[in-house]
Amino acid sequence: MTSKKNKTALISIYHKENIEKFAKKLVDLGWDILASGGTAKYLEEHGIKVRDVAELVGGKAILGHRVVTLSREVHAGLLARKENKEDLEELERLGIPFIDLVCVDLYPLEEAIAKPDANYDSVIEATDIGGPTLLRSAAKGGRIVISEPEDREKLIEILRNKGNLLQEERANFAAKAECVVAKYCLESAKFHSEEKCNGMMGGQISETLYGENPHQVPGRLYSNGSDDPLALDKFQVLTEMASSYNNACDIDRMLQTMTHLVAAFGINKISAKYFGLAVKHGNCCGAAYGDDKIEVIKKTIEGDPRAIFGGLAMFNFEIDEEKAEIILTHLMENEQRRLLDGIIAPSISQKAIAMMRRKKDKCRLIVNPALTDLNKDSLDREKRFRYVRGGFLTQPNYTFVLDLANPEVKTWGDLGNRGNKGDLLLAWAISATSNSNTITLVKSGKLIGNGVGQQDRVGCCELAIKRAKDAGHNTNGAAAASDSFFPFPDGPKTLISAGVKAIFSTSGSLKDEETQRLCGERGVILVQIPDKLARGFFGH
């Protein structure tokens, strides 16, 4: 045995496309290739010199391909200690190569589980045993472990430039493999236990300066590997300062509001091309819809020009120099410029970036092209997890969208024109994605008052009216939305006294008839749908 022998890479791949390119680059670097049956055949067909695992273990796959790499010979080659003379001598005596690298991907278990007709047998057949075992043996043995396709080229570059890996680099690859296996096993456990066993796995994509508060250090953002184009890891921060923990929470909430708003307009066939939102601590303080981008920006800011200070704004259209100027200066006095914590849009021009940058990059400029393509299918349908002391809660996501043509919807009065419907839908989308209890006021295509987080519903009405008046709005003719039913008619009385002309709420109160009678007598449009279908409690 000499140290001059070529290093050996074991490749066992389910998705074989382009694996020959990786293998060829290893061969060109002086590596020997060992591969499992199907992978070996594929590589041979593409002109790669390869040794089949069957030759090493003394036989081909058995039990209907259930046992391929699960052998003493393979795992001895992965677990032998390089620094242990006895281990190496034993490998030599047994004719087993020291395996330096493992490249594995796993059977697509998640795809099998996601199928509508998934059952025990179909999932078992899609469950990989040999692959996870290879990854874990390689990780324990301190080998180079490649478990994700995007890491293959990274490895080649390292080998070309340095010839070997630093211990930290090996550890990072191994940790990623352990994460891949853990997530794989978790999905299997969730399926077979019918989610009585549950959990969440993710890889860190960023570290924030701190969590919600400066003394909560560190804050971290993880990705669960979702292919959702609106997943937070798909948003690019154009400024040097990374998004904060609170930014991530706010963006997630804004996406809930924005996607529900777009879906509601689409389902109800209300034409509006452009939407804008502004939030502070997760709750809307500005929102607008329309067919003119500049007007949408202005109306978003006008919702509550005081509350938007230090907040985030999101638009479903590009921000250029002209629009940046409006964002910074609309309603500002004495040539002052508005200070925001972030702007989120499909794209932001270089001139706009230069204009909106704050000292120390405190205004994060964040882009995601997917914001231009929002539709009713953009709703987040993944389960929601929430930590509670000693455990966590799960629930289906909030995916209800108000359809005014739903036969369960009862309307007193005539909503009539596009504006009435649009305003009511904007009010609904905001109220349903704000901290409960919530009453939301909208007028002429923009949010004018959001009464959020109150313990009684009439208090929400009073707060929404106060915020609207404090911001200089006239509430006459406004539309209001409540995130649940009115237990008493005192809430609607308060709204009607302020000039509100259309109200959305759920039904289910013992006093529903009193509210319906009140609105009829006062000539106010009332739209209701059963609370069990459409309650909008949010943010608990």
Secondary structure, 3 states (H helix, E strand, C coil): CCCCCCCEEEEECCCCCCHHHHHHHHHHCCCEEEECHHHHHHHHHCCCCCEEHHHHHCCCCECCCCECCCCHHHHHHHHCCCCCHHHHHHHHHHCCCCEEEEEECCCCHHHHHHCCCCCHHHHHHCCCCHHHHHHHHHHHCCCEEECCCHHHHHHHHHHHHHCCCCHHHHHHHHHHHHHHHHHHHHHHHHHHCCCCCCCCCCEEEEEECCCCCCCCCCEEEEECCCCCCCCHHHCEECCCCCCCHHHHHHHHHHHHHHHHHHHHHHHCCCCCCEEEEEEECCEEEEEEEECCHHHHHHHHHHCCCCCCCCCEEEECCCECHHHHHHHHHCCCCCCCCCCCCEEEECCECHHHHHHHCCHHHCCEEEECHHHHHCCHHHCCCCCEEEEECCEEEEECCCCCCCCCCCCCCEEECCCCCHHHHHHHHHHHHHHCCCCCCCEEEEECCEEEEEECCCCCHHHHHHHHHHHHHHCCCCCCCCEEEECCCCCCCHHHHHHHHCCCCEEEEEECCCCHHHHHHHHHHHCCEEEEEEHHHHCCCCCC
